[in-house]
């Protein structure tokens, strides 16, 4: 009842007692039990598939925001990377003692920005730099389903691998932030952006198909039974 009530345009007809009593004997309990079991399994499987699709869609939305931020930093031009792009390290390898600049990117609730930044600073003893980019619209968190104001972050540190990256990842885990791969060049960012746009289109089409399927099933249940067209909804009589 609760799930059907959430579907737009589906209203369960109730309290038509006289019509229900008049049709007494028209319903075979074995058939009702079998049909209810089939519908339950159908709704359960559809709901699980829908939750999986929604989770994948929300992940794609967040990652697309990370890629959008990367394109702004790396530059969207099709030519060679600018000297300020991330493909050109902030410090060259000589200045870093022959070690590459590492980075970790993801999405964090805006309310946690300052705490997250301070925790990274303390854990690394001041050897990280975190850049935030506000996401203009609220997004749905893939883990919790909550609609939140969030920001994209990218953390820079010395050494692409090693203890410093481990410290950064521990802080990220403690805050439960969602991590996404940071592109190494604007070309890679554009390719990923194109892929994510296609993926979002596919997820939206699949979700729309799910909604149509659920509406079709629900409309049959809220309609009167064939043996009692002036009575309650079929699901109510069952």
N, C-alpha and C positions, 0 to 999 in steps of 0.2 A: 504493500500500500504506500509506504513512505517513498520508495523509489519511483513509483508511477506518479505520485503526486508532484514530484519535482519536474516532470516532463511538461513543457509548455503546451497548453491547449487540451490537456487530459484531466477531466474531472469525473470522479467516481460518483455515480448515482446511488443514493442510499435510501433507507427507511421506507421503501414501498412494500410494506408488510403484506397487505392484502394480495397484491400481485404475486408475491413470492409464495404465499400459501396456496393460491389458486393453481400454481404450476407445480405443486408438490407431487413428486413421483416421476416427473419428467427427466430428472437428473439421475444418472447412474454413477454411484460413488466410485466404482472402479475406474471408470473413464475419467472422472474428475481428478482422481489421484494421479493417474498416469499423465494427464495433460499438465497438471500443476508441477509435477516432477520435471517434465520436459521443459516447461517455461522457466522454472527455477534454474536449471542447468544452463539454459540459453542466456538468461539474464546475468548469471554469475560469470560465465565465460566472457560475455560481451563487456561486462564491467571491468574485468581484469585486463582485457585487451585495451579498453579505453584508458585505464589508468596508466598502462605502459606507454601508450601513444602520447598521452598528456605529458608524462615525465620526459619522454624523448623530445617532444616539442619544446618544453620549457628549458631543457638543456641547450637545445639549438638556439633558442632566443637569447639566452645568456651568452653563449659562445659568440653569437653574431655581434653582441655588444662589445665583447673583448676584441673581436676582429676589427670592428669599426674604430675603436680606440687605437688599435695598432696601425691602421691605415692613416690616421691623423698624425701619429708620431713618426711613422716610417716614410710618409709621403705617398700620395696616390698616383704620382706621375709614372708613366711607362718607361721613362728613361733610366739612366743610372741612378743609384741611390744617392741622396744628398749626403753631405758630410755629417749632418746631424741625425741621420737615420740610424736605426738600431743595428743595421748591418755594418755600420761603422762604429765600433765601440767608443763609449765616452772616453775611455782611456785606452791607449794602445797597449799591446802586449808587453812592450819594454817597461812602460810605467807600472804594469801589473806584475812585474817580475816574471814575464813569460806566460802568465796565466790568462785565460779568457774571462770575459765578463759573463756572469751567469744571471739568469732572470727567471722568475716564477710569476705567473699571471693568473688572475681569476676574478671572482665577483664576491663582494662583501656587503652586508647590510650597511647602509649609510650611517646608521646610529652607532655602529661599531668601528667606524673609520679611525677615530683618534686612539681608542684603546688598542686596536690592531697595530697601528703605526708605532705606538709606544712600546708594545710588547716585542715587536720586531727589533726596535732600536736597542732595547735592553738585552735581548737574547743574543744579538750580534755584536754588542758593545759598540754600537755606533757605526758598524761596518756595512750597513745596508742603506739603500735609498729607496723609498716607496713613493710612487706616483699614482694619484687617484684621478679618475675621470667619471664624473657623475652621469648616471643613466637617467635620461630625461623623464621617462615614463616608468611607473611601477612595473615590476616583473614578478612572476609566480616562481617561488623557490621550488626547484625540482625535488628536493628532499622532504620538505614539510607541506608544500602546497599553499603556503601563506603568500599573500600579495604584499610585497615589500618595496621600499625605496632602497635602491642599491647603487653601488659604484664599482666600476672596473678598477682593479689595481694591478700594477706591475712592480715587482721588487727586483732591484738590481744589487748584485753583490759580486765580490771577487771570487773567481773560480766557478766554472760551469758545473763541477762536481766536487764532492768533498764535505768536510764537516760544516762549513758555512751553509751550504744548501740544505743539509740535514736539519740544522737549527731552524732555518726558515720554514721548512716543511712541517716541523713539529709545531711551530706557532700556528701555521695554517690549519693543521689538524685540530689543535686545541680550540680554535675559533669556529671550526666547522664550515669554513669557507669553501666555495666550489672552485676548483682549479681547472684551467683550460690551457691548452698548448699556445704558446706565444710564437707567432711567425718570425722567422729570421730575416725576412725581406718583404718588401711591399708586393713583389710578384707572388710570393707564397700566400700573403694575406689576401690578395685579390682572388686567387684560386680557391682559397678556403671560403671566402665570402660568397662566391658564386655557388659553391657546393651547398652551403648552409641555406641559401635562399631557395634552391631547388628542394632541399630536404624539408624546409618549412611548408612549402607548397604541397608536397606529398602528404605530410602529417595533417595539414588542414583538410585536405580532401578526404583522408581516411576518417578523421573525426566527424566531418559532415556526414559521411556515409553511415557511421555508427549512430549518429543522432536520428537519421532518417529510419534506420532499422528499428531503433528503440521506439520511435513514434508509431511505426506500423504495428509493432507488437502490442504497445500500450493501447492504441486505439481499439484493437480487437477486444482487449480485456475490459475497457470502460464502456463498451457498447453493450446493449441488452443482449441476452442469450436468444438464439433463434426460436426457442420454445416459449419465450416470454418477452416479446418485443416491447411491452409497455412496463416492464419491471425494472429491477435494479441493474446495475452494471454486472456483467458476467462474473467478474472477480468478487463482487460483493455477495452474490448468491452462492458462489463456491465456498 
